[in-house]
Amino acid sequence: MMNRRKAGISPVVATVILVAVAIVIAIAVAFWASGLVGVFTRFEKIEIQTAYWDGERVVVIAKNTGSSPAVVDMILVNGLPCVTATNIALPVGGSAIINVSVGATCVQQGGITNEIALHTTSGKTYPVAVLVP
């Protein structure tokens, strides 16, 4: 005959322990996954707060509202490169004042609406229209 005198863990206690361990592992995996999501979902987003003609040049005030730093590497005017290799850094939450001068290949005067676009190192372009009298 079997010896039934030895005591062991009851099935209820074993089930409670298994469920508790599973919950702890699930919470650990959830925190780990949320950390990965934060790393892979960073993005830059430049918002042009204002752009105006001050009498001599176009003034553009831009702010980075994304979750990743941005670098403006080129300024396009009416689709053509006007200022290259600018390297204007915009940290997260940072802003910059960018001046675009009048020139033969840049801003055109005479009641013309010029499209000023900020091009970043990540390949994104952020346009704004400015009327130059």
N, C-alpha and C positions, 0 to 999 in steps of 0.2 A: 504494500500500500504506500501511497504518497504521504510524505510528511508535510502536513499543513500548518505546522506550528510557526514556521518562519514568517515574519511580518514583512510586507512590501508596501510600495506606494499604492494608494487606492486609485482606481481609474479616474475619479473626479479630480484629485490633486494633480495627477499626471496631465489631464486635459487642461487644467488651469495653467500649469507651467508651460505647456506647449503653446497655448494661445498667447501668453505673456511674451514669450520669446519671439513669436511671429510678429507681434505688434512692435516690439523694440526693433527688430530687423526692418520692418516696413518703414518706421519713422526714420531710421538711419539712411535707408535708400532714398527716401523722399528729400531729406536735406542734401544728400549728395547730388541728386538729380537737379534740384533747384539751383545749386551752385554751378553746375554745368550750363544750365539754361542762361544764367546771368552772364557767363563768359561768352557764349555764342550769340547772344542777342544784342550786343552793343551796336549802336548805330550813330551816325552823325546826322544832324539836322540843323541846317543853318536857316534862321529866319531873318529876312531883311526887314528890320524894324522901320526904317525910313530911307528914302533916297530923294535927293532934291538938288536943284541947281542953285549955287550960292553966288552966282555972278561971274565966277572965274572957272569953276570946276564942278563936277558932279560929286556930291558927298553921299556915301552909302554907309549906313550904320547897320552892322550885321551882328547877330548873336547866335551862338551855338546852343540849341536847346536839346540836343541829343544826349546820348549816354557815352559817347566816345569823342576824343579830341578830333578837331578838323584842321586842315591846313589848306588855305587858299593858295594855289600855285599859279593861277592865271586869271586875268580879268578880260572878258570878251565884251566888245562893244559892237552892237549890230551884227553879231555872229563872227566877227573877226578878232583875233588876238590883239589886244591893245597893250596890256602890261603882262609880261611873262616873268617867271622866276621871282614872284613876289614873296612866297613863303610866309604868309600872314597866318600865324598860329592862333587858333581859337580853342582854348581849353573848354571843358564841359562847363557850361554856364557863363563862359566869357564872351565878351563882345569886342568889336574893333570898329574904328572909323577909317574908311577907305576913301581916298581921294582919287578921282579919275580926271585928268586934265584934258583940255581941248587940244586936238592935234589933227594932222592931215588924215591919219588912219584911225583916230579915236572919236571922241564926241563931236557930233556935228551940230552947228548952231543954225538958227533961222527958223524957229517955230517947229522944229523936228522932234519927234518922240524917239529917243534913243533907248535901245534895249541894252542894259548893263547886266552881265551875267558873271557870277563868281563861280569859278571852276576849282574843284578841290582835288587833292591827290588821290582820293578814292574813286574819282571819275564822275562825280555828281556835279550838276550845274544848277545854280540857283539864280533865275532871272528876275529882273525888275525893270519897269519902263519909267523913263524920266523925260519930261518935256523940257527942252532947252530952247529958250526964246532967242 
